[in-house]
Amino acid sequence: MATADTFVIVGGGLAGAKAAEALREQGFDGRVVLVGAEVHLPYERPPLSKDYLAGRAERTSFDVHDEAWFADHDVELKLGVEAIGINPAAHEVELSDGSQLSYTKLLLATGSSPRRLPLPGAEVDSVHYLRTVGDSERIKETIGEGVRLVVIGAGWIGLEVASTAKQAGATVTVLEAAELPLLRVLGPELAAVFRDLHAANGVDLRFGVSSEAIETNEGAVTGVRLADGTVIPADAVVVGIGAAPNTKLAEAAGLTVNNGVVVDASLRSSDPDVFAVGDIANAAHPLLGKQVRVEHWANALNQPAVAATSMLGGDAQYDELPYFFTDQFDLGMEYLGLAEEGDYDRVVYRGDVAAREFIAFWLSGNRIVAGMNVNVWDVTDPIKELIRSGKDVDPDRLADPDVPLDQI
């Protein structure tokens, strides 16, 4: 690429910052402009529901880079400015401040937004969503001793907030429409582990329920009314009912969008000069053999290097396995692979499930499609190799803790 080329990155989170870093590391010496809607330097989001929410992390500790790094690497930051339009024919991005940016290559890293709760009363200030530093700070101010918190949604965000709030002294109730938490992600076998974890730590879990309204008094939350008329008293509500990829820009620009921006394994969209990474990328996965879009930190961390190579005309494919982690109460977990409904026919356990110290393997036939280590550490590499190999394994040896994983 010529020095005169301009690469524009739309998205001021982890993925955007790692893309700028990768472009410089791979030798691009043209203009790099990073556009971010938030006024903050790009930061990582996992601490927002974990250490930062719990008051164990300083605000700047999860910035991707400090301001000096961007200056030293000649990365232009346009923060507090939104990209509001893309003109692929003219290779221009329109910004909310009225300016335009011309680009040679464009990377979309616009992330996702929390799904809003479509209920009466949900618009009041003490109904919270968690996506930004500001969101986390507002929830942190709310979850002190004796506060009655209702969490709507028992996904990762909901459960992590519930755990942090409970440990901060709040009274916590979790409302979930499904019969178990994390059911779609983990299946019934492992979802029960998280149900039991929260129940053992005093969280009031209500499954198979639907919320009908947020009850308020003079603009303050007083409770959540369920469809059966039950009212759960509340001083605050946190909503965690999933997220939607921010694809409005891509759709308006005429890019192919289907559950995210559709990209190939090199992370190139239907427009050869536009790429996508992170939450919005619905990417062809060469190892899994299908399009995959996951809203995980690891994608935002690792996809940008592949996108940078592709933007520079190199040959690269993103074939990393989906990976995510969580910390709730005394449980730490890492998950590798993809085991959606229909992808597996049984789960094999190694270790003590009741003590929450084990590894679970999802199997299709005798082939491992996903693995999750719970309070067992330094095993992600052999789990990854077992999944990537695609080989048949002996389930009995897999379940035997005396057989090293690298000898399965």
N, C-alpha and C positions, 0 to 999 in steps of 0.2 A: 504494500500500500504506500502511496506517495505521501510525503509530509503534508501536502495541502489537503489531504482528506480529513473529513470531520466525522467522528463517530459520536452519536448522541445516545445516551442511556436515559430512558424514562422510568423512574422509580428510584426513590432515595432510601431503600432498605439495604439489607445484607446483600441481596443478589446484585443490586446496582453497584454497590461499592466493590464487591468482589469482581465484577466485570471490568470496572475501571482498572483495578489492580492487575487482572490477568492481561488486559491489553498492553499495559506498560511492561509487564514481565515478559511478554512474548514479542516485544520489540517495536510495537507501534509507536511512532513518534509524531503522529499527526495530532489534531485537536480532539480532545475528549471532553464532552460536556455531560454532566450528570444533573438531571432535573428531578427535584423531589418536592412533593406537596407539603411535607412537614418542614418546620423551620430548623429541626434538629439535624446534626450530622447523622449519616447513616448508622443505624444501630441494629443489634440482634434482638429478636422478639421473645425467645424462650424465657428470659428472666422476668418478663412482665407478669407472668402468672406464677413465678417461682421465687427466686432469691430477691428480686427487687420489690415484689409485692410484699414479701415477708420482712423487708427492711434489712436484709443481709448483704445487699450489693449497693455500691455507690452508683450514682447515675451515669458517670462516664465510663464505668468499668465494662460496659457492653457496647460501647461505640466500636464500629469496625476499625476505624482509623481516627486519629486526632486531626485537627484542622491543618497542622503543619504537614502531615503526610500528603494531603491533597495538593497543597501548594508546592511541595517538593517534587511531586510527580506530575505537575502541570495538568491537574484535573480541575476543570472549571465547575464550580458548584452553583447551581441555581436553585436555592432552597426557598420554601414558602411560595413556590410557583407551580401551578398545575399545567400539564400538557392537556389542551382541550381539543386538539384536532391534529390529524395527520393527513398530509396530501402526498400519497405515494408517487404520483406522476411528477410532481415538482420536487420531491424529496425534501419536504419541509414539515416541521412540527410547529403548530401554533400554540403559544403559551398564554396563560391567563392574564399576564401583564401587558398583552397586546403585541408582544414581539414575536418574531418567527426565527426558527433555527433551521438552517439548511444542513442536511446530512448526506454522507456517502453511504453509511450503514447505520441502521437504527436497531437498538435493542430495547424491547419492552420487558420491564420487570415491575409491573404495576401492582402485583400482589393480589390480595383478596380483601373483602370487607365483611364484617359480621352481618349475618342475616338479622333483620329487624323483627321485633315481636309485633305481630299485627293485632294487638289487643287494646281495648279501651283502657286508658290510664297509663299506657306504656311510654307516653311522651314526657313524663315528669322527670326531674333531674336525678332522683334517687333510683332510677332504673338505669343500670350500667351495662356497657358492652366493653370488651377488652380487645384492643388492637394496637393502641399507641401508648407511648410513655404517659401522656396526659390521662388516658383511661386508667392505667395502672395506678397512678398517683391518686386519682379520685376514689378508686376502690380502696386503696390503702388507708385513706383517711376515714373510711366507713367501717372497717371490719374489726373494730376494737372490742374490748371486753364487754360482754352482755348484749351486743348488737344482735338483732334477729335478722339473719340474712337468708333469703330464699334464692337458690340458684335454679334457673330454669334451663334444663338440658344437662345430661350426664355424659357429655363427650369429654375430650381431653381438657379443654379450657374450663368447663364447668367443674370437673373433678379436681383439677389443680387449684382453682380458686377456693373450692369447698375445703380442701385440705389446709391451705394456707390460712383461711379465715377461721377455721375451727381451732387451729393451733394458736391463733391470735386471741382466742377467747370468745369468739362469736358463737351464737347458737345457729346452727346451719341446717337447713332443709333443702334437699335436692329433689326436684320434680322432673320426671322423665316419662315420655309417652310410651317408650318401649318397655319390655319386661325386665331388661337388665341394662346396666350401663355399658357403653362401648360395644353394643351388640353387633352393629354392622362391621366394625373394625376387627374385633377379636373373635366373634362367634360366641355361642353360649358357654363353651367350655371355660374360656379364660375370662369372659365378662364377669363370671361369678366370683373370681378372685378379687376384683375391684369392688364389687358389691360388698363382699365380706370385710374387706379392708376398711371401707368407710363406715360400715355398721359397727365394727369393733372399736372405732375411734369416736363413736357418738354422733355421727351424722344421721339425721332423720331422712331416710330414703323413701320416696314415694314413686313406685313404678306403675305403668299402665294408666297414667293420669293425663288429663289435658287441662291447660289453664284457660279460663274464660275471660278474666279481666284482672287488671291491677287496681286494687282499691286504694283510694287516696283521700286525704283530708287537707284542704288548703294547700294543694300542690305537693304534699308529702305522702310517700307510700305508707299505707297501714296494713296491707296484706295482699295476698294473691288468692283470688276466688277460682276454684276449680269447677269443672263442668258439672260435677254432682252437687254443687252448692257449698262444699267445704271451703272455709276461708283459713288460709295459713297466715298467721300474723307475721308481719315483716316491717323492718325499718328501712330495708334496702333490698334491691333485687339485682342480681347479675344474670344476664341472658347469654347463654352459650349454646345456640341452636344451629351451629354451623356457619360456614362462610361461603361467599360467592366470589368467583374470580372476577377481577376488575377488567372486563373485556370491552367496555363501551368504546374506548378509542379504537381498538382493533376492528370491532364490528363496523363502526362508521367509516373506517378506512377501506373496507371491503375485503379484509383478510378472512380466511376461512376460520370460523369459530364454532366449536362444538364441545361443550363442557371445557371451556378454555380455548386459548389460541392453539390451533392445530399446527404442530411443527413436526419435522422429520427427526431422525436420530441425531442430526447435526444441529438441531434446534432452530432451523430455518423455517419460516412461515411460508404461506402460499405466495408471498412476495419475496423474491430472491434477495432483496436488500434489507429485509426486516426479520428479526430474530426474537425469540421469547424465552424467558427462563423463570424459574420459581413457581409460585402458586398458579400462575395463569397458563403455564406451558402444558398442553396435552400432547406429550411427546411419544413418537414411535420408539418403543424400547426393543432393541435388537435381541436381548437375552430373553425377555418375557414374551416377545412375539405379539405385542398388542400396544395400542395407545395407552399411555399411563399419565394421569395427572394426580399428584399428591401434594398436599399442603404441608410439607415437612421442611424443617430447618435445613436438613442435609441437601435438599435440592437447591435451595437458595445459596448454599455454601459452595456446592460442587459443579452445578451446571454452568455457571458463568465462564469457567476456563474453557469448556468445550465450545460454548458460543463464541468466545473471543477467537479461538482458533479458526472456527468457521467464518467469522466475519473477516478474518485476515486472509482468507482463501485457502486455508489448510484443510486437511482431511481428518475429522474427528467425529466420534459418536459418543453419546452419553449412554452408558450401559451400567451405571452404578445401581445397585439394588436399593429400593426404598428403605429408608432408615429413620426411625424416630425414637425418642426417649421420653420418660416422664419421671418425676419425683413426687410422691404423695405419701405423707406421713413417714413411716419408716421403710417404705417400698421404693426402690429404684429399679428401673426397667429399661432395657434396650430391645428394639424389634427390628428385624431385618427381613426383607422379602415382601411378598404380597399374597395374602390368603383371603381372598374375597369369597363370598358365598358361591359354592359350586366349584371352587378351585381346589378343594381338599376333601378328603373323605374320613380322616381321623386325626387325632392329636396324640402325640406320644410325649410322655413326661420323663424327665431325668431329674431326680432330687426330691425334695420334700415340699409338696404343694401346700399342705396345711401350714407349714412354717413359713411359707412364702420365700423359699430359697430353692429355686428350680430353674430348669430350662424346659420350654415347651417347643415342640416341633410340629408344624402342620404338614401332613403328608398327603400326596396324591398318588395312590398306589403305594409304592415304596420310595418315591422321590420326594425330597424335602422342598417345599415351596416357601416356607417362612419359619423363622425361629425367634423366640423371645426369651431372653435371660432376665430373671427376676432375682435381685439381690445376689447374683452370681456374676463375677466380673472377669475381665480379660478373656472372654470367649467369643467375641464378635468375629475375629478373623477366621477361626475354624468353622464357625456357623456359616459365615459368608461363603467360604470355599465349598462347603457341603451343598449349599443351595446352587451356587454357580456351576458346579460340576454336572448337575442334572443326573447324577448316577443313582441307581437303586441302592438302598441301604437295608441292613438287617434291623428291623424295629427293636428286637430284643437287645442287641448290642447298643443301639442308640439310647435305650432307656437305662443302660447299665452305667452308673457313674464311675465304675472302675475301669471302663474302656475309654481311653483318651479320645477326644473328638477327632483328632487328626488320624486316628486309626480305624474310624468307622468304615 
